[in-house]
Amino acid sequence: MQTEAVAGSGPAPSGGRRPGTEAFWNRDLVGRAFKEAVRKLHPRWMAHNPVMFVVEVGSVFTTADAIRYLASGNMVQFGFIAQISVWLWLTVLFSNFAEAMAEGRGQAQAAALRRTRTGVMAKKETPSGLQEVPGTDLVKGDVVVIVAGEVVPGDGEVIEGVAAIDESAITGESAPVVREAGGDRSAVTGGTLVISDRIRVRITAGRGETFLDRMIGLIEQASRQKTPNEIALAILLAGLTLIFIVVVVTLAPFSAYSHATVSVSVLIALLVCLAPTTIGGLLSAIGISGMNRLLQHNVIALSGRAIEAAGDVSAILLDKTGTLTMGNRQAVEFRPVAGVSEKELAEFALLSSLSDDTPEGRSIVKLAREKYGVNAQAEGGTFVPFTAQTRMSGLDFDGRVIRKGAGDSVAKHVQSLGGTVPDVLASVTQEVSKLGGTPLVVAVDNRCLGVIYLKDVVKVGIGERLGALRRAGIKTVMITGDNPLTAATIAKEVGVDEFLAEATPERKMEYIIDQKNQGYLVAMVGDGTNDAPALAHADVAVAMNTGTMAAREAGNMIDLDSNPQKLLDIVETGKQILITRGALTTFSVANDVAKYFAILPAMFVVAFPGLQALNIMHLTSPQTAILSAVIFNALIIPALIPLALRGVTYRPVDAATLLRNNVLVYGLGGLALPFVGIKLIDLLVTALHLVQTTVR
Amino acid sequence: MTVQGILQLVVLLAVLALLAKPIGTYMYRVYHGERTFLDAVLRPVERGVYRFMGIDPAQEMRWTTYALALLAINAVGFIILFLLIVLQPYLPLNPQHFKHVPLWVAWNTAISFATNTNWQAYGGESTLSYLTQMWLVVQQFLSPITGVCFLLAMVRGFVRHNAETLGNFWQDFVRTLLWISIPLAIVATLVMVGLGTPQNFHAYTQVTTLQGGKQTIAQGPIASMNSIMQIGDNGGGYMNMNAGTPFESPNAASLTLQLLMGFLVPIGCIYLFGLMVKDVRQGWAIFVAMALMFAVGALVVYHSEAAGNPLLAHLHLAGHANMEGKETRFGPALSSLFENSTTAVSWGSTAAANDSLTPMGGLVMLFNMMTGEVIFGSWGVGMVGMLAFAVMAVFLAGLMVGRTPEYLGKKIQAYEVKMAVLAMIVPSFVILVFAALSVVLKAGRSGIFNHGPHGLSEVLYAFSSGVGNNGSAFGGLNAASPWYAATVGFAMLFGRFPMYLPALAMAGSLVKKQRVPASAGTFPTHGWLWILLLVGTVFIVGALTFFPALALGPIAEQFAMQAGKVF
C-alpha cells in the first residue's frame, strides 16, 4: 500500500480547485448554457429525449394555431394560445438549459485538464539518438526520457530511474510523489511534472487513449453513455408519455360526443402537463452532474455503469492498513519475561529505538519516556539499522548489544550469542498476537528481556463511517495479511462485519467471486499489480492513481488522490444519483393529480357546468386555469435545476427510513405543491389580466 | 347506509382474511407435491393423465415454451367452442331447437370463454343449446386454470435464481384441475342444489300464472354451471340476468355463498404467493392493499346507492335508496357489495342491473376494471396484475433508497420495465381507442341506448369489461350488434394475451437473475408505507389515465344528476 500521497488521509480535499466547483450560477456558464439550449432545439437532438420531443412538436402545433388566430383576427384567442405556446417553448428550453448547464460544468473541468497537455514536447529515443517530438505524436511502445522540470508527455511506465513527480495538475495534491522503475510505483500520467532526477519512460497509451484523453472524453457529453438504470427510466417515461398521447387523442372524440368543444391547443397543453416533463427534462442533467460530482471527489468513473453499481454495492472490501488503521503501528505496552522489570525492559527498548526513525521506533521512545519515565541517553552508540536479512535493529552501546525485532530472528540472535530463550517468551508473544498486536522482542546481549506490544491504530472517525455503511445495508469486509487471531481482534475493534485474514491476491479474488455468487455487489480498492485479478472481478473496482498500470486497467474507477477511504464517498455519490432520479420521478408523476384538477374542469365546464365542483383550487376561469397549469409545468424545471445538479442530500440510514422521508418530501410534496403553485400563478395571471377571463 | 350493511362488508373481509391462509397453504402443498387429503384418489389419476397424454411432468419449460403451451390450450378451447356454436343446429342436446347464432356473436362468445371473460353477447337461455352451454362449462373450468398457471410461472421467476425454466405447464394445469377446480366445483354444486338451484336436462316448462298469463320457465343444468362460474370467477351465467334470477340465486344464503365462492381461489393465490417467496408478509401486504381498495370501492357504491337519486325524491317512494334494477330480496347493501365484488374479483356475473346504478356506483365499477382487475382479480391473473403494479411501484419509488430497484430480491432493470409498461399500456390503449371509435362511428353510436354522459359510461364499461376479462355488462348497449360483438371480442383478446406475454417474458428474464440478499438497504415491500405506495401507483398510473374519459362519463353525470339535469 502506497501512502505517500495520502499522508494525513482524511476526507477528500474538495472545492475551489477546479472550475465547475465555483459559484453555482457562474455567469459565463449560464450564458453559454442559454445559447446551447437554443441550439439543442434541433429536432435531431431532441429526438434523444422522447418526452421533450413530444413537447417540442406540441409547441410547433400551438404556435401554428396561434398564427392562425392572428391571421383570422381573433385577438382574444390569439392572446391565449400564443401565451400557451410561449410557455411550451420555454418548457423545452428550460430542459435543454438544464442539460447544457450540467454539460457546461463538466466541460469547464475538461477544458482545465486539457490545458495541461497542450504543447508538451517529448524527447523520444530513436536509433539515431534522442529526438524532440510533440507529445501528441507518441505511440504506444515509444520510450522517452524526461528530466527534472519537464512535463510527462503521455501515460507510461518508468523503466529506468527514480523521480519525484508533481501530480497536482491531475490530483490537486501538491505533495510530490515518488515514481521508480519496477514494482507498484512505476506508472506516470501524462500532464504531470517531473521535479527531480531523470527517468526513462515507456509510453503505454497512444494519442487519444491516454488517461487524460479518456478523462476529457468522459466528461464531455459526446462519449457519455446512458447508465442502465437511466435507460430503464427513459423507457418508463416514454411509455407514460405514449399513454398520455392516447389519452389526449381519444379525448377529442369523447368531447365531440359530449358536445364539448375543445381546441387542439388546449389538448396539447393537457398532454404536456400530464407527460412527465419534469423528470424527462432533468434526466440527462442528473446523470451528467453525477459524473461531475464524482470528479469533484477526484474520482474518474471509466463507465456510467460503474457509478450506478457504486450505489448498488452491498459489500465493500477495505484493506486494513492505510484504510482502516494508520499505516504504522504504535507501542502501547512493555511485557517483560519473568525476572525482568517493566522499567528495565522499557529502558532497553528505548535505547534500541533511539536512533530508529520509523514511526514505530518513535512511538517506543515516546511510550518509554512518558509512561515509564525512562530517560536514558546513548551518546556514542552505534546504530544498527533494520535489514531484510537480520530483521532486527538496535544499538551497540557501551559494549552491550541491544536488539529488537521479530520473535524468531531475535531468538536466533540470542542463541548465536550462547544465550537461551525463556520458555515464557512464546506465550507472551502469542498473547500479544491474540490482542491484535505485533510483538517485538527486545534482547540485550544474550538475554531476552521481553516483548514490546505494537498495536494497530484505528483511524479517527472510521468507526462512524463503517456504522453509516451498515445502516445503509452495506457489509464491510476487512482484508489483511495478518493471521486470523490478530485479524479477528482488529476487525472487532474497527467494527467491520467480516474479515479476510492472511489474504493473498488469489484468496482475495476467490473471496470476491464467492461473494458475487451469493448475490453481493462487491466494491474494492486496489493499487498493486497483484490486485489486478481481484479488481477485474469486483463490480466497483477503484484503482489508485499511484497504482500500477495493470491495476488501473483492471479498475473501472480511478481515484486521483489515491485515498482508499474514498470508496465510501463513491458509494454515497452513486446512491445520491439514484435517489435524485427517483425523487424527481416520483415528484413528476405525483404532480399530475393537481394538473388534472386544474385543466379538466376548465376544458369541460361549459358542456357540463357541474364539473365546476372539480375546480377545487377555485381558479378564476378556464383560460387562467389552463395557462397557470402550463406555466407551473414549465417553471418547475428551472426551479429544480439546482437540485438535479447538486443531488438530493443523502443520509446513511436504512432503506425504510430513507424511503419514508423521501416519500414524504417528494411524493406528498409532489402531490401538494402544484395545488399551491398553480393557485398562486392563477392569482397572478388574473391580477395581470394576461388572458381574457370569461366569468361564469 | 345502515350499520348492518357496513357490517356485511366487514364480515366478508374478515372471513376472507381467515380463509386466505388455509386455502393458500393447500394450494402450496398441491403445487409442491406435498401431501394433501385428496392424494389417495388423485395421485393415481394424475399419473394416469400424464401417461395417457404422454406428458413428462419433470420436463421443465422456459418461458417461451410455457407461454406456447398456455396459448395452445386457450386456442384449442376457442376453436372447439366456435365450432360448437356455429354448428349448434346440427348437433344433439338441443331440445329447444335453437337456430344459427350470428357469426360475430359466435366469435365474441368463443373469445369470451377462452379468455375467462365470459362476456355474454347473447341471452344464454334463449340462444344456446344444452350441448353448447355444457361446453361453456368446460371452458369455465379451463380458462381460469390457465390464469393460475400464469401466476405460478410468474412467481417462479422471482423465486428461482440463476435458472432458465419456470416449471411445467401441463403439471401445473393438471394439478389445478384435479386438486382445486373439480373438488371445489363438486362441493359448490351440491350445496347450490341443496339451496334450491335447478340441475336438470328438461325442456322449458310452460305454466299458467295466477293472473292467467303464460310463462316459460327456463331451466337446465344450472347449478353445475353456476358453481364453476362463481368458483372460477368466470361469470358466464346460465341465465341472462345471472344471480338476479331466482333460479340462479334462490335466496340470500345462496347469493352470499356465490359471493364468497368467487373470492376463494384469488385470496388463496395471494397467500400462495407469500409462501412461494418464503415471506408471507409480502403476500399480506398485497392482500391489505387489495382489501383497502375493495373496501373503499364497496363503501362508495353502497353510499351512493343508499343515497339514491335526488331526481326521484318528489315521487315519495318508500325509502330513498336507488332500487332501480335491484332485487328487492337483496336491497342496496348486498347488491352494492356483490356488484363491487363482481368488477373487482372479475367474476362478472351480476346480481343487479349495473346500468341502473347511480353514476358514482358505475364509476367505482369502471375503476375496478380499468385498473386492470387487480383488486383480488380472477384466478392468478389479478395477482399477476398486482405484481406488475408492484414492479412499477418499486421502480418509481424504489430509486429513492439509492439502489437499483429490486422486488423480492430481483433487480428491476430496463427489460422488466419495458415489459411492465407494455403490459400496462396495451389494455389502456384498447379501452380508449375502441371507446373513442364507438362514439364517433355510426356503427358504434347506433348501439348506444342512452344519450349524454350515461351513454359514454356504457361504452367505456363494455370495453373495460372486455379488456379486464371481467365479463360483467353495464347494459344499455347493443352488445349483440356486429360492431360491439366484434370489437369487444378483440378487446377481450388484447386484454388478456398482451398482458400474459410480457409478464411471462418478464418472468423469463427475472428467473435468470442473481438474487440480491436482503439487508437494511433493501427497499421494504411489506408494511404500511409499501401498501400505500402500491395503492398510490394503482391509482396514479392505473386510473388517472382514464380520468378525462371518466370526467365526461359518470363524473359529469353525477354532478348533473345532483343539479337536477337529465339528458
Chai-1 contact restraints between the chains, C-beta under 6 A:
chainA,res_idxA,chainB,res_idxB,connection_type,confidence,min_distance_angstrom,max_distance_angstrom,comment,restraint_id
A,P228,B,Q413,contact,1.0,0.0,6.0,A-B,restraint_1
A,N229,B,T404,contact,1.0,0.0,6.0,A-B,restraint_2
A,I231,B,A414,contact,1.0,0.0,6.0,A-B,restraint_3
A,A232,B,Q413,contact,1.0,0.0,6.0,A-B,restraint_4
A,A232,B,A414,contact,1.0,0.0,6.0,A-B,restraint_5
A,A232,B,V417,contact,1.0,0.0,6.0,A-B,restraint_6
A,I235,B,A414,contact,1.0,0.0,6.0,A-B,restraint_7
A,I235,B,V417,contact,1.0,0.0,6.0,A-B,restraint_8
A,I235,B,K418,contact,1.0,0.0,6.0,A-B,restraint_9
A,L236,B,V417,contact,1.0,0.0,6.0,A-B,restraint_10
A,L236,B,V421,contact,1.0,0.0,6.0,A-B,restraint_11
A,G239,B,V421,contact,1.0,0.0,6.0,A-B,restraint_12
A,G239,B,I425,contact,1.0,0.0,6.0,A-B,restraint_13
A,I243,B,I425,contact,1.0,0.0,6.0,A-B,restraint_14
A,I243,B,S428,contact,1.0,0.0,6.0,A-B,restraint_15
A,I243,B,T545,contact,1.0,0.0,6.0,A-B,restraint_16
A,V246,B,F429,contact,1.0,0.0,6.0,A-B,restraint_17
A,V246,B,L432,contact,1.0,0.0,6.0,A-B,restraint_18
A,V247,B,T545,contact,1.0,0.0,6.0,A-B,restraint_19
A,T250,B,L432,contact,1.0,0.0,6.0,A-B,restraint_20
A,T250,B,A436,contact,1.0,0.0,6.0,A-B,restraint_21
A,L251,B,P548,contact,1.0,0.0,6.0,A-B,restraint_22
A,P253,B,A436,contact,1.0,0.0,6.0,A-B,restraint_23
A,P253,B,V439,contact,1.0,0.0,6.0,A-B,restraint_24
A,P253,B,V440,contact,1.0,0.0,6.0,A-B,restraint_25
A,F254,B,A549,contact,1.0,0.0,6.0,A-B,restraint_26
A,F254,B,L552,contact,1.0,0.0,6.0,A-B,restraint_27
A,Y257,B,V439,contact,1.0,0.0,6.0,A-B,restraint_28
A,S258,B,L552,contact,1.0,0.0,6.0,A-B,restraint_29
A,G311,B,G402,contact,1.0,0.0,6.0,A-B,restraint_30
A,G311,B,R403,contact,1.0,0.0,6.0,A-B,restraint_31
A,D312,B,R403,contact,1.0,0.0,6.0,A-B,restraint_32
A,D312,B,T404,contact,1.0,0.0,6.0,A-B,restraint_33
A,A472,B,G521,contact,1.0,0.0,6.0,A-B,restraint_34
A,G473,B,S519,contact,1.0,0.0,6.0,A-B,restraint_35
A,G473,B,A520,contact,1.0,0.0,6.0,A-B,restraint_36
A,G473,B,G521,contact,1.0,0.0,6.0,A-B,restraint_37
A,G519,B,Q514,contact,1.0,0.0,6.0,A-B,restraint_38
A,G519,B,R515,contact,1.0,0.0,6.0,A-B,restraint_39
A,G519,B,V516,contact,1.0,0.0,6.0,A-B,restraint_40
A,G519,B,P517,contact,1.0,0.0,6.0,A-B,restraint_41
A,K575,B,G402,contact,1.0,0.0,6.0,A-B,restraint_42
A,L578,B,L399,contact,1.0,0.0,6.0,A-B,restraint_43
A,L578,B,G402,contact,1.0,0.0,6.0,A-B,restraint_44
A,I579,B,M400,contact,1.0,0.0,6.0,A-B,restraint_45
A,I579,B,G402,contact,1.0,0.0,6.0,A-B,restraint_46
A,R581,B,L399,contact,1.0,0.0,6.0,A-B,restraint_47
A,G582,B,L399,contact,1.0,0.0,6.0,A-B,restraint_48
A,G582,B,M400,contact,1.0,0.0,6.0,A-B,restraint_49
A,A583,B,M400,contact,1.0,0.0,6.0,A-B,restraint_50
A,T585,B,L396,contact,1.0,0.0,6.0,A-B,restraint_51
A,T586,B,L396,contact,1.0,0.0,6.0,A-B,restraint_52
A,T586,B,A397,contact,1.0,0.0,6.0,A-B,restraint_53
A,V589,B,I540,contact,1.0,0.0,6.0,A-B,restraint_54
A,Y596,B,F547,contact,1.0,0.0,6.0,A-B,restraint_55
A,L600,B,A551,contact,1.0,0.0,6.0,A-B,restraint_56
A,F608,B,A556,contact,1.0,0.0,6.0,A-B,restraint_57
A,G610,B,F559,contact,1.0,0.0,6.0,A-B,restraint_58
A,G610,B,A560,contact,1.0,0.0,6.0,A-B,restraint_59
A,G610,B,A563,contact,1.0,0.0,6.0,A-B,restraint_60
A,L611,B,A556,contact,1.0,0.0,6.0,A-B,restraint_61
A,A613,B,F559,contact,1.0,0.0,6.0,A-B,restraint_62
A,D654,B,A520,contact,1.0,0.0,6.0,A-B,restraint_63
A,A655,B,V401,contact,1.0,0.0,6.0,A-B,restraint_64
A,A655,B,G521,contact,1.0,0.0,6.0,A-B,restraint_65
A,A655,B,T522,contact,1.0,0.0,6.0,A-B,restraint_66
A,A655,B,F523,contact,1.0,0.0,6.0,A-B,restraint_67
A,A656,B,P524,contact,1.0,0.0,6.0,A-B,restraint_68
A,L658,B,V401,contact,1.0,0.0,6.0,A-B,restraint_69
A,L659,B,M400,contact,1.0,0.0,6.0,A-B,restraint_70
A,L659,B,V401,contact,1.0,0.0,6.0,A-B,restraint_71
A,R660,B,L529,contact,1.0,0.0,6.0,A-B,restraint_72
A,N662,B,M400,contact,1.0,0.0,6.0,A-B,restraint_73
